[in-house]
Amino acid sequence: MSLLCNVFNVHRSSFKYWKGNCEKPLSKEELHTQALVRGIHAESNGSAGSRTIATIATERGRQLSRYRARKIMAEQGLYSCQ
């Protein structure tokens, strides 16, 4: 690792920081949950908030808290238009 860092003129600590903070690919369940949140939001024509989305998702068999729904909505740029 030291040799490669020297060749590319990168500090070892910077490499270790970058390696530890790489985004990990999403799991199949997480992708399904994101698609479900997007779908419920679209079905409501953008009026459903995180509480409503969490309730509907739970009724459909996917346990989802309003806080998790809010986080997924923020990541995807979704918001409630009342």
C-alpha positions as CSV (number, residue, x, y, z in Angstrom):
1,M,0.0,0.0,0.0
2,S,2.9,2.4,0.8
3,L,4.4,1.9,-2.6
4,L,1.1,2.6,-4.4
5,C,0.5,5.7,-2.3
6,N,4.0,7.0,-3.2
7,V,3.5,6.3,-6.9
8,F,0.2,8.2,-7.0
9,N,1.4,10.8,-4.5
10,V,-1.4,10.2,-2.0
11,H,-1.0,10.2,1.7
12,R,-1.7,6.8,3.4
13,S,-4.1,8.4,5.8
14,S,-6.1,9.9,3.0
15,F,-6.3,6.5,1.3
16,K,-7.5,4.8,4.5
17,Y,-10.1,7.6,5.0
18,W,-11.4,7.2,1.5
19,K,-11.5,3.4,1.8
20,G,-13.5,3.6,5.0
21,N,-16.0,6.1,3.7
22,C,-16.9,4.5,0.4
23,E,-20.6,4.1,-0.3
24,K,-21.7,0.5,-0.1
25,P,-24.2,-0.9,-2.6
26,L,-27.8,-1.1,-1.4
27,S,-29.4,-4.4,-0.5
28,K,-32.3,-5.9,-2.3
29,E,-34.7,-5.1,0.6
30,E,-33.5,-1.5,0.7
31,L,-34.1,-1.0,-3.0
32,H,-37.5,-2.5,-2.6
33,T,-38.3,-0.1,0.3
34,Q,-37.2,2.9,-1.7
35,A,-39.3,1.8,-4.7
36,L,-42.3,1.3,-2.4
37,V,-41.9,4.8,-0.8
38,R,-41.6,6.3,-4.3
39,G,-44.7,4.4,-5.5
40,I,-46.8,5.4,-2.5
41,H,-45.8,9.0,-2.9
42,A,-46.7,8.9,-6.6
43,E,-50.0,7.2,-5.9
44,S,-51.0,10.1,-3.6
45,N,-50.0,12.6,-6.2
46,G,-47.3,14.0,-3.9
47,S,-49.6,14.7,-1.0
48,A,-48.5,11.9,1.4
49,G,-46.0,12.7,4.0
50,S,-43.7,10.4,5.9
51,R,-46.4,9.3,8.5
52,T,-48.9,8.4,5.8
53,I,-46.3,6.6,3.7
54,A,-45.1,4.6,6.8
55,T,-48.7,3.7,7.6
56,I,-49.5,2.6,4.0
57,A,-46.2,0.6,3.7
58,T,-46.9,-1.2,7.0
59,E,-50.4,-2.1,5.9
60,R,-48.9,-3.5,2.7
61,G,-46.6,-5.8,4.7
62,R,-43.3,-3.8,4.9
63,Q,-42.5,-2.6,8.4
64,L,-41.5,1.1,8.0
65,S,-41.2,3.8,10.7
66,R,-42.1,7.4,9.9
67,Y,-38.4,8.3,10.6
68,R,-37.1,5.8,8.1
69,A,-39.7,7.0,5.6
70,R,-38.7,10.6,6.1
71,K,-35.0,9.7,5.6
72,I,-35.8,7.8,2.3
73,M,-38.0,10.7,1.1
74,A,-35.2,13.2,1.8
75,E,-32.6,11.1,0.0
76,Q,-34.9,10.9,-3.1
77,G,-35.9,14.6,-2.9
78,L,-39.6,13.8,-2.2
79,Y,-41.8,16.1,-0.1
80,S,-45.4,16.5,0.7
81,C,-47.3,19.1,-1.2
82,Q,-50.4,20.0,0.7
